[in-house]
């Protein structure tokens, strides 16, 4: 199960582990204009752990989920010149 909420400066997707036990803590994905953060509460340390991904890292992660083992570099599209 997951939820989607639109905040002032980001979109928050919360992933709820509703499978068979043992269950993991909810994961919150915060999508900002310049980066993505992934947060999960760690009950062992009683702290929220946060990982920040750049938009390029997020693009690479999305591509990696559909590729076989190996090392890759994604080509970027050239932005047309204006003027």
N, C-alpha and C positions, 0 to 999 in steps of 0.2 A: 504494500500500500504506500502511496505517497500523496503529499499535498503540495500545492503551488500557491504562493502568496506574493503579490506585487507590493513592495514597499516603496518609499519615496525615492531611494537611490539604488535599489537593486530588486531582483526577483529571487525569492527563497523557495527552494524545493527541499522538502523534508522527506527522507526515505525511512519508512518504518519497517523494521524486520518483523514480519508477521508469519514467518515460517515455523517449522518445528523447533522445539527447544534443542540446544541452548540458543537464546535470542541475543542479538547484539544491540547496543544502544542505537537510537535514531541517528541518522546522518543528515546534516543540514548543508545544502549546497547554495551558496550565495553568489548570484551572478551580477557583478558590477560592470560598468562600461569598460574598465581597464583591466580587470582581473576576475578570477573565480576563487572563492574560498570554500573549503570543505572542512566541516567541523563535526566532531563527535566527542561526547562525554566519555571520559575514562574513569570508571568507578574505582580502579586501583589507586589512582593518584588524586581523585576527586577534583579533576581539572578538565576543561574542554581543550582538546587538541585541535589545532588549526593548521591546515596546509593551504598555501596560496599558490595558484597557478596563473601564469601569464596567459593571454589569449592564444599565443603561439603554442604554449605547452598544452592547452586544452585542445587545440586543433590537432596536434600530434597524438595526443591520447585517443581522441576519437578515431583517427586513422589507424592507430596501432591495434585497436580492438578488432579490426577486420583484416589484419595482415598476418602471415605466418612468421615464424621466428626469423630474426635477421636484424640488420642495421639499415636505417632508412633516412633519407632527407626528402622532405616534401618540397616540391616546387611552389613558388609563390606567383600569383598572378600579377603582372605589371599593371600599375594604375595608369590609365591614359592621361596624357598631358592636357591641361586645360589652357585654352588661349589661342 
